[in-house]
Amino acid sequence: MYLNPAKKEEIFGQYGANNKDTGSAESQIALFSYRISHLTEHLKKNHKDFRTARALTSLVGKRRALLDYLYERDINRYRAIIKALGLRK
C-alpha cells in the first residue's frame, strides 16, 4: 500500500497541529494532495484505468470544496496552505 499509517502521521504532523490532527482542513487538503499526486502518476502509466480516473476526479472535487471552505473562513490559513503545497490558486 502506498499510504501507510506512518506516512499519514508525517503529513498530519507537517500540516496539522500534531501527528493525530486528522480533522483540520489543512491536514485533509495535504492528504488529498498527496493522494492526487499518487493517482496522477498511476494514470500516466495506466491511461485506461477508468475507476482510478473517477476516484481522482472525486478527490480533486473534495480538495476544492475544502479549499473553498477555508477561503471563506480564514483567508490567511488558505494562503498559507496554498503556498506550502505549491498549488496554483
Secondary structure, 3 states (H helix, E strand, C coil): CCCCHHHHHHHHHHHCCCCCCCCCHHHHHHHHHHHHHHHHHHHHHCCCCHHHHHHHHHHHHHHHHHHHHHHHHCHHHHHHHHHHHCCCC
